[in-house]
Amino acid sequence: MDPLKIYDYLIRTRERMFDAVRPLSAEQYGRLFPIGLKTIGATLTHLMISEWYYIERLHGRAVPPYDQWPVRYEAPHTPEFAVMEIIWREQWRRVRMVIAAECERGDWKRKITWLSFPDDTRGNKRYQITATAGDFMSQLALHEMHHRSQAMMMLRAMEGEGVRPVQDIDYNDLMFERVEAK
């Protein structure tokens, strides 16, 4: 498996998502749905900041408590699409560099351990958490596909309003080499 190719796939699928979301009105971007993180804006912002979090941990950096993050996905912190797109595109270069460095290191089984923040969903307890570098790469990719499918459903629900849903984002369609047979 090639982690850089997986990340390149995520970028290609984001491009398709961005092309579908860019024409949305502010109302459509912030419309409430009964799934996932409730809005396209919150969903995309959540993906962007989650990627930042995973890469900070993979790179060995400390992450401040969520309420201190410069961007958060809940309203009123959700940035408008144009702002989120700029921030996320700038982040891609750094993320790709961190993944490339991890590939050079060649130790995807390397363990990363940190102390969690108090978790109010688990009795406000703290936990020592351990994951491998490969776990972070897997979570980055799978988490994004999970939430992207929710955003794709939201777009599809607005199709009658002139919204163009995202179509095929299958890995083989975007990443397999294709040469016309003679």
BAFI-3210 file (N, C-alpha, C; in Angstrom, 3 decimals, decimal comma, padded with zeros to 6 digits):
// residues 182
n [1|2|3|4|5|6|7|8|9|10|11|12|13|14|15|16|17|18|19|20|21|22|23|24|25|26|27|28|29|30|31|32|33|34|35|36|37|38|39|40|41|42|43|44|45|46|47|48|49|50|51|52|53|54|55|56|57|58|59|60|61|62|63|64|65|66|67|68|69|70|71|72|73|74|75|76|77|78|79|80|81|82|83|84|85|86|87|88|89|90|91|92|93|94|95|96|97|98|99|100|101|102|103|104|105|106|107|108|109|110|111|112|113|114|115|116|117|118|119|120|121|122|123|124|125|126|127|128|129|130|131|132|133|134|135|136|137|138|139|140|141|142|143|144|145|146|147|148|149|150|151|152|153|154|155|156|157|158|159|160|161|162|163|164|165|166|167|168|169|170|171|172|173|174|175|176|177|178|179|180|181|182]
n.u [000,849|000,510|000,940|001,196|-000,019|-002,601|-003,196|-003,058|-005,245|-007,290|-007,060|-007,813|-010,492|-011,462|-011,252|-013,298|-015,455|-015,196|-015,683|-018,390|-019,452|-018,641|-020,399|-022,626|-025,099|-024,815|-026,830|-027,453|-025,006|-024,957|-027,257|-029,394|-029,294|-030,579|-028,459|-025,135|-022,816|-024,596|-024,508|-023,183|-021,067|-020,133|-019,356|-017,289|-015,461|-014,945|-013,623|-011,295|-010,063|-009,778|-007,973|-005,754|-005,338|-004,724|-002,349|-000,717|-000,416|000,796|003,171|004,282|003,707|002,375|-001,078|-003,357|-006,167|-009,447|-011,142|-009,373|-008,492|-007,777|-009,672|-012,898|-015,560|-018,232|-021,066|-020,880|-018,385|-017,741|-016,074|-016,775|-017,201|-015,231|-013,121|-012,505|-011,703|-009,310|-007,691|-007,581|-006,399|-003,846|-002,986|-002,732|-000,231|001,638|000,718|001,110|003,889|004,564|003,522|005,122|007,633|007,219|006,921|009,516|010,848|009,804|008,560|005,736|004,611|005,415|004,957|002,815|002,173|000,000|-001,473|-004,834|-007,268|-009,491|-012,427|-015,628|-017,612|-017,007|-017,159|-015,544|-012,882|-009,329|-007,208|-004,509|-003,436|-002,595|-001,390|-000,466|001,751|000,750|-001,899|-002,782|-002,612|-004,469|-006,800|-007,001|-007,612|-009,906|-011,720|-012,169|-013,457|-015,766|-017,146|-017,241|-019,021|-021,377|-021,598|-021,890|-024,403|-025,946|-025,593|-026,820|-029,457|-030,150|-030,340|-032,522|-032,564|-030,879|-028,377|-025,390|-024,715|-021,928|-020,429|-019,006|-016,448|-014,748|-011,891|-010,570|-011,426|-010,295|-007,546|-006,353|-004,225|-005,018|-005,091|-006,063|-007,147|-005,845]
n.v [-001,165|002,254|005,016|007,735|007,733|007,080|009,393|011,240|010,358|011,100|013,871|014,218|013,389|015,326|017,548|017,051|017,192|019,853|021,192|020,661|021,890|024,560|026,258|026,506|028,320|030,406|029,693|027,083|025,813|025,908|024,551|022,555|019,057|015,766|014,022|012,899|015,485|017,470|019,784|020,727|022,528|022,245|019,578|019,455|021,234|019,910|017,644|018,838|019,937|017,657|016,188|017,867|017,494|014,697|014,623|016,324|014,766|012,456|013,589|014,079|016,277|018,299|018,722|021,299|021,713|021,213|023,498|025,537|025,498|027,053|026,910|025,658|023,280|023,712|025,906|029,172|028,997|027,751|028,199|030,139|028,623|029,451|030,390|028,128|026,396|027,595|027,443|024,658|023,768|024,898|023,429|020,858|020,597|020,549|018,332|016,293|016,349|015,474|012,871|011,831|011,967|010,121|007,842|007,624|007,085|004,618|003,076|002,154|000,884|002,117|003,257|005,667|007,602|009,324|011,535|011,826|014,504|015,534|013,661|014,317|012,631|010,244|010,205|012,323|011,532|010,950|009,479|007,318|007,027|004,945|004,493|003,304|004,675|003,894|003,443|006,064|007,004|005,301|006,042|008,727|008,487|006,747|007,986|010,364|009,410|008,352|010,639|012,160|010,748|011,324|014,072|013,923|012,745|014,835|016,750|015,367|015,377|017,974|018,118|018,741|021,453|022,545|021,821|020,126|016,881|015,000|012,604|009,628|008,606|006,567|004,677|003,100|004,322|006,853|006,450|004,165|003,188|003,802|002,719|002,999|000,130|-001,467]
n.w [000,000|-000,728|001,024|000,215|-002,290|-001,523|-000,092|-002,187|-003,625|-001,828|-002,071|-004,768|-004,629|-002,934|-004,571|-006,404|-004,650|-003,782|-006,206|-006,475|-004,213|-004,229|-005,869|-004,189|-002,315|000,630|002,347|001,498|002,007|004,732|005,442|007,457|008,001|008,708|009,281|010,092|010,698|010,389|008,616|005,392|005,524|008,221|008,109|006,129|007,276|009,676|008,673|007,647|009,974|011,487|009,972|010,294|013,054|013,166|011,699|013,178|015,504|014,350|013,532|015,935|017,477|020,132|020,818|021,310|023,644|022,251|022,348|022,016|019,428|016,304|014,271|014,282|013,890|014,599|014,381|015,709|014,525|012,147|009,177|006,193|002,944|000,985|002,558|004,129|002,080|001,153|003,475|003,826|001,427|001,678|003,827|002,742|001,433|003,554|004,987|003,119|002,988|005,588|005,517|003,453|004,695|006,714|005,151|004,156|006,519|007,005|008,959|009,701|011,778|013,988|017,262|018,719|021,453|023,656|026,086|026,662|026,477|029,124|028,874|028,398|027,563|028,595|031,378|032,103|032,202|031,742|029,282|028,448|025,268|022,591|019,365|016,118|013,601|011,142|011,882|012,199|009,554|008,362|009,775|009,005|006,241|006,184|007,917|006,557|004,228|005,344|006,407|004,069|002,504|003,841|003,333|000,585|000,438|001,447|-000,562|-002,656|-001,748|-002,279|-004,979|-006,693|-006,576|-008,364|-007,632|-008,145|-007,594|-006,228|-008,190|-009,246|-007,169|-006,910|-006,040|-008,000|-010,342|-010,203|-009,714|-010,907|-013,541|-016,886|-020,173|-023,461|-025,109|-028,015]
ca.u [000,000|001,298|000,231|001,145|-001,031|-003,892|-003,444|-003,358|-006,641|-008,136|-007,030|-008,645|-011,910|-011,788|-011,448|-014,659|-016,375|-015,103|-016,371|-019,838|-019,848|-018,309|-021,542|-023,727|-025,343|-024,495|-027,944|-027,283|-023,786|-025,270|-028,554|-029,397|-029,734|-030,691|-027,375|-023,759|-022,546|-025,783|-024,383|-022,011|-019,988|-019,576|-018,733|-015,997|-014,550|-014,551|-012,611|-010,066|-009,389|-009,403|-006,725|-004,710|-005,105|-004,036|-000,989|000,033|-000,066|001,743|004,439|004,787|003,444|001,293|-002,283|-004,077|-007,576|-010,263|-011,681|-008,302|-008,132|-008,129|-010,860|-013,740|-016,602|-019,573|-021,448|-020,557|-016,965|-017,570|-015,756|-017,459|-016,501|-014,036|-012,060|-012,140|-010,972|-007,947|-006,961|-007,344|-005,416|-002,518|-002,661|-002,402|001,212|002,321|000,306|001,791|005,295|004,651|003,316|006,326|008,700|006,903|007,244|010,981|011,208|009,463|008,110|004,315|004,216|005,930|003,884|002,681|001,376|-000,290|-002,486|-006,019|-007,897|-010,663|-013,479|-016,898|-018,498|-016,566|-017,016|-014,502|-011,616|-008,250|-006,709|-003,290|-003,838|-001,477|-001,730|000,721|001,746|-000,184|-003,257|-003,116|-002,860|-005,748|-007,877|-007,116|-008,298|-011,232|-012,565|-012,577|-014,442|-017,001|-017,855|-017,493|-020,258|-022,483|-021,713|-022,423|-025,852|-026,533|-025,643|-027,839|-030,765|-030,412|-030,203|-033,628|-032,333|-029,796|-027,101|-024,813|-024,080|-020,663|-020,685|-018,064|-015,150|-014,155|-010,434|-010,091|-011,725|-009,402|-006,128|-005,789|-003,733|-005,865|-004,616|-007,023|-006,663|-005,849]
ca.v [000,000|003,476|006,080|008,982|007,564|007,180|010,815|011,874|010,007|011,980|015,205|014,181|013,343|016,657|018,448|016,821|017,734|021,316|021,640|020,579|022,771|025,957|027,064|026,571|029,558|030,301|028,959|025,668|025,366|025,791|023,896|021,436|017,747|014,862|013,034|013,334|016,726|018,292|020,699|020,507|023,359|021,613|018,316|019,708|021,841|018,824|016,842|019,613|020,056|016,307|015,885|018,622|016,817|013,425|014,873|016,841|013,603|011,644|014,324|014,133|017,578|018,389|019,352|021,969|021,318|021,598|024,867|026,480|025,362|028,282|026,647|024,586|023,041|024,112|027,311|030,115|028,908|027,172|029,235|030,025|027,670|030,015|030,454|026,750|025,830|028,145|026,868|023,230|023,607|025,177|022,320|019,670|020,501|020,140|016,958|015,400|016,299|014,633|011,484|011,447|011,731|008,849|006,794|007,482|006,433|003,233|002,342|002,443|000,236|002,967|003,604|007,060|007,592|010,643|011,603|012,505|015,548|014,980|013,313|014,400|011,530|009,051|010,538|013,343|010,860|011,058|008,175|007,220|006,430|004,519|004,071|003,271|005,648|003,346|003,697|007,459|007,105|004,624|006,878|009,915|008,131|006,164|009,024|011,293|008,777|008,235|011,922|012,622|010,116|012,094|015,323|013,567|012,545|016,167|017,328|014,655|015,826|019,301|018,004|019,435|022,899|022,900|021,386|018,984|015,989|014,366|011,274|008,554|008,914|005,263|004,675|002,577|005,300|008,010|006,173|003,099|003,619|003,294|002,952|002,432|-001,080|-001,362]
ca.w [000,000|-000,859|001,738|-000,562|-003,331|-000,838|000,181|-003,480|-003,908|-001,009|-002,685|-005,986|-004,263|-002,398|-005,714|-006,905|-003,648|-003,839|-007,424|-006,232|-003,107|-004,539|-006,334|-003,227|-001,580|002,054|002,965|001,184|002,688|006,154|005,647|008,400|007,551|009,860|009,290|010,310|011,423|010,127|007,478|004,543|006,066|009,416|007,722|005,473|008,261|010,583|007,987|007,557|011,272|011,921|009,270|010,997|014,327|012,949|011,234|014,330|016,332|013,598|013,504|017,302|018,100|021,114|020,287|022,399|023,772|021,100|022,442|021,671|018,019|015,578|013,466|014,802|012,895|015,022|014,220|014,652|014,153|010,814|008,185|004,907|002,085|000,343|003,579|004,450|000,944|001,169|004,614|003,611|000,341|002,240|004,725|001,951|001,166|004,780|005,292|002,176|003,402|006,784|005,077|002,709|005,678|007,377|004,171|004,144|007,778|006,716|010,137|009,926|013,034|015,065|018,208|019,142|022,676|024,208|027,130|026,128|027,266|029,817|027,924|029,109|027,167|029,337|032,795|032,249|032,499|030,766|028,876|027,660|024,003|021,748|018,009|015,257|012,506|010,164|012,365|011,886|008,112|008,114|010,301|008,148|004,991|006,402|008,527|005,503|003,348|006,128|006,422|002,709|002,034|004,419|002,564|-000,727|000,615|001,597|-001,910|-003,441|-001,264|-002,855|-006,434|-007,358|-006,471|-009,270|-007,054|-008,854|-006,623|-006,583|-008,740|-008,970|-006,564|-006,648|-006,145|-009,286|-011,384|-010,096|-009,485|-011,733|-014,841|-017,973|-021,531|-024,380|-025,786|-029,476]
c.u [000,904|000,543|000,158|000,098|-002,432|-004,209|-003,754|-004,796|-007,591|-008,189|-007,903|-010,137|-012,355|-012,049|-012,850|-015,697|-016,376|-015,832|-017,888|-020,299|-019,647|-019,516|-022,691|-023,875|-024,944|-025,581|-027,799|-026,078|-024,056|-026,592|-028,417|-029,976|-029,779|-029,609|-026,055|-023,626|-023,532|-025,694|-023,158|-020,828|-019,326|-018,825|-017,366|-014,993|-014,056|-013,465|-011,267|-009,334|-009,016|-008,102|-005,561|-004,335|-004,301|-002,587|-000,127|000,481|000,975|003,130|005,031|004,579|002,308|000,121|-003,014|-005,508|-008,402|-010,757|-010,629|-007,878|-008,567|-009,373|-011,596|-014,928|-017,992|-019,809|-021,339|-019,102|-016,730|-017,239|-016,581|-016,594|-015,205|-012,861|-011,571|-011,316|-009,525|-007,118|-006,603|-006,338|-003,997|-002,058|-002,193|-000,905|001,956|001,976|001,038|003,269|005,471|004,477|004,550|007,482|008,474|007,195|008,748|011,463|010,908|008,958|006,667|003,789|004,740|004,769|003,980|001,730|001,196|-001,362|-003,659|-006,413|-009,044|-011,816|-014,819|-017,887|-018,142|-016,292|-015,904|-013,146|-010,600|-007,736|-005,351|-003,680|-002,586|-002,026|-000,438|000,619|000,780|-001,640|-003,689|-003,412|-004,191|-006,917|-008,085|-007,934|-009,723|-012,203|-013,064|-013,634|-015,791|-017,802|-018,110|-018,773|-021,474|-022,688|-022,269|-023,933|-026,560|-026,646|-026,732|-029,241|-031,142|-030,390|-031,309|-033,515|-031,200|-028,422|-026,661|-024,139|-022,754|-020,986|-019,573|-016,759|-014,439|-012,647|-009,971|-010,361|-010,716|-007,917|-005,531|-005,353|-004,595|-005,248|-005,606|-006,410|-006,781|-006,338]
c.v [001,241|004,633|007,403|008,897|007,633|008,642|011,571|011,569|010,899|013,379|015,232|014,156|014,667|017,640|018,288|017,379|019,262|021,863|021,627|021,589|024,244|026,784|027,208|027,964|029,340|029,497|027,462|025,069|025,121|025,098|022,693|020,183|016,817|013,780|013,701|014,571|017,826|019,249|020,318|021,298|022,731|020,339|018,545|020,320|020,797|017,955|017,556|019,645|018,686|015,885|016,598|017,905|015,536|013,643|015,486|015,683|012,723|012,276|014,472|015,456|017,464|019,136|020,017|021,439|021,922|023,037|025,940|026,381|026,613|028,132|025,484|024,439|023,504|025,591|027,964|030,041|028,366|028,272|029,055|029,170|028,237|030,073|029,046|026,134|026,325|027,507|025,413|022,997|023,890|024,033|021,089|019,506|019,987|018,695|015,980|015,263|015,393|013,166|010,990|011,152|010,414|007,681|006,554|006,775|004,941|002,423|002,708|001,745|001,019|003,412|005,069|007,047|009,014|010,510|012,407|013,681|014,913|014,813|013,299|013,320|010,246|009,412|011,520|012,752|011,145|009,656|008,326|006,449|006,104|004,051|004,029|004,388|005,194|003,532|005,124|007,634|006,447|005,480|008,111|009,586|007,647|007,165|009,991|010,661|008,633|009,545|012,460|011,993|010,834|013,394|015,050|013,333|013,895|016,853|016,669|015,102|017,187|019,282|018,746|020,945|023,356|022,527|020,132|018,069|015,437|012,961|010,323|009,073|007,612|005,318|004,190|003,546|006,450|007,666|005,049|003,678|002,983|003,708|002,263|001,250|-000,896|-002,634]
c.w [000,000|-000,185|000,966|-001,671|-002,721|-000,548|-001,114|-003,912|-003,104|-001,611|-003,938|-005,654|-003,648|-003,530|-006,285|-005,937|-003,701|-005,059|-007,236|-005,186|-003,443|-005,007|-005,320|-002,632|-000,116|002,772|002,712|001,918|004,173|006,456|006,573|007,759|008,761|009,903|009,648|011,174|011,050|008,955|006,648|005,094|007,280|009,054|007,088|006,442|009,246|009,947|007,950|008,903|011,836|011,252|009,951|012,291|014,123|012,538|012,352|015,219|015,634|013,618|014,902|018,006|019,115|020,475|021,448|022,522|022,635|021,181|022,162|020,201|017,277|014,708|014,118|013,862|013,311|014,746|015,588|014,167|012,754|009,813|006,917|003,990|001,510|001,317|003,908|003,324|000,923|002,275|004,326|002,496|000,840|003,132|003,952|001,753|002,392|005,137|004,386|002,537|004,628|006,401|004,317|003,666|006,411|006,440|004,121|005,395|007,676|007,896|010,463|011,167|014,243|015,952|018,619|020,336|023,172|025,280|026,593|027,016|028,035|028,834|028,645|028,680|027,906|030,799|033,087|032,645|031,401|030,490|028,227|026,414|023,202|020,411|017,209|014,222|011,414|010,578|012,031|010,402|007,759|008,588|009,429|006,898|005,233|007,018|007,462|004,597|004,055|006,077|005,014|002,175|002,616|003,645|001,171|-000,654|000,743|000,237|-002,754|-003,024|-001,844|-004,384|-007,181|-007,329|-007,387|-008,745|-007,796|-007,841|-007,139|-007,060|-008,320|-008,376|-006,185|-006,914|-007,519|-010,423|-011,386|-010,112|-010,339|-013,070|-015,926|-019,310|-022,452|-025,107|-027,293|-030,082]
res [m|d|p|l|k|i|y|d|y|l|i|r|t|r|e|r|m|f|d|a|v|r|p|l|s|a|e|q|y|g|r|l|f|p|i|g|l|k|t|i|g|a|t|l|t|h|l|m|i|s|e|w|y|y|i|e|r|l|h|g|r|a|v|p|p|y|d|q|w|p|v|r|y|e|a|p|h|t|p|e|f|a|v|m|e|i|i|w|r|e|q|w|r|r|v|r|m|v|i|a|a|e|c|e|r|g|d|w|k|r|k|i|t|w|l|s|f|p|d|d|t|r|g|n|k|r|y|q|i|t|a|t|a|g|d|f|m|s|q|l|a|l|h|e|m|h|h|r|s|q|a|m|m|m|l|r|a|m|e|g|e|g|v|r|p|v|q|d|i|d|y|n|d|l|m|f|e|r|v|e|a|k]
***
